[in-house]
Amino acid sequence: MFFVAKKVAVEDNLSSIKQALEKRGYTVVSPKNAENVMACVVMGMDNNLMDIQNTVTKAPVIDAAGMTPEQVVSRIESLQ
């Protein structure tokens, strides 16, 4: 899998997760720009995966429902 180091797509309404990732040095992009990301973070898998089916990515999708921002960051860091 090819991806740009430390680039993550995060659903727009997950601002606390975006902030936590940015503090750790991650580049956070919109799911609409999810090319070459290491992961996609969503809130609930029933929301059409942020239109990810229209985006070409092999990155894992992390459902952040019920998780703290720190837990999401930890999950993403475990992918490296």
Secondary structure, DSSP 8 states (H G I E B T S, - for coil): ----TTEEEE-TT-HHHHHHHHHTT-EEE-GGG-TT-SEEEES-TTSGGGGGGGS-----EEE-TT--HHHHHHHHHTT-
